[in-house]
Amino acid sequence: MDRENSIRESAYLLAGAIVGVFMIGVVGYVMLEGWTVVDALYMTAITITTVGFGEIEPLSPNGRIFTIFLMLIGIGTAAYGFSIVGQYVVNVSLNQFARERRMKREIAELSGHFIICGYGRVGQTAAKGLFHDGKRVVVIDQDGEMLQRQREVDPSLLYITGDSTNDDTLLEAGLERAAGLLVSTGNDSDNLFVVLSARALREDILIVVRSSLEQNEKKMLRAGANRVISPYQIGGQQMANIALRPELVDMLDVVTTKEGIDLFMQDLVLPAHSPLIGRSLRESEIRHKTGVTVVLIGREGEEPLTSPGADMVLEEGDHLVVVGRGDQVAALVELANGTE
C-alpha cells in the first residue's frame, strides 16, 4: 500500500512538472521574444517533445539559450515520466506475482475442499452454494481476467488459470486432497475428458458433472462421474413444479438455500467406526438425541428408501439424508462419529 501511495504521489508530481514546464516555456517566449501566447505554447510543445520542427520565428541569442534550457528540462521531465511508468509496471507485476504465490501456497495447504472446473454461471452458482455452507473452493478456468475480476469482488476466491483437462492443473488444485470435483464447463467434450482424467488420478473422489445434451449423460457416468446434472432439464422441471406444486417448491427452497432460516438438508455417510451401525432408527434415537429428521436412507446397490421406518437397521456406508437446523446436524455428525 505504501508503494502504491508513493507511485500515486509521483504521478501527481509528474503532472505538475509537465504543467510547470509549459508555463515556464510560454512565459519565457512571451517575455524574451514578444510572441503571442499561442505561438509560445506551440514553440514550447515542439521544444520539449523534440519533434524536430523548425522555429516559428528566428530566435534571439537569449531565446536560443532559453530554448536549450527548456529542452533540458523537457528531457529531464520525460525521463522522470518513464521512471514512473516503469515503477508502476514493476509494482503491478510484483503484486500480481505475490498474490499468485500466496494463493498457490494457500491451495497447497487445503484439504477436504471442492474443485470447480469452469466458472461460468453454473460454476458460480455452485460455488455460492458451497461458500454458504462453509466449504472451501478452488476454481479452474482459462479466463484469467475474469477470475481476477471475481477475486476483486471476493478476495477469498482461490483459483487457478489453466486447462482443467490437464492432469497437472487438477493436481495443482489439490485433487488428491479434495472432497469433490464439480465439472461445469459449457463443453460436454471437455467435461467428459475432465471426468476421465480425474477418475484416473483418484478413484474415490466424488465427481458431479454438467451435461448439456441428454445423450451424453450415460457417457459421463461410464467415464466415472457419480452424478450428472443437466441445468436445462432441472430448470424446466423446476418451472413445472412451481406451476403444479408451488407450496412444495417453496418448502424445498427454504431447506436448500439457507436464506433467512437456519435449516439444512444434509447427506451424512456412516463411517465404519460409527456406534449407530447395527442399530435401528428407533434404537439409535437420532430424532430424540439430535432433533433432525431422517427423510431418506441410501444404500449401495439398492434403491434409496424414503421415509424409512423406525425398524430400519443402519449399516456401514449408509447415506442418511436428514433435515434440521445447523446445530442439530452438527449433533448428528458427533453422534454418528461417536464423539458426542
Summary of the structure (lengths in Angstrom):
residues: 340
radius of gyration: 33.1
end to end distance: 47.4
largest distance: 110.9
contacts: 965
relative contact order: 0.06
helix: 57%
strand: 14%
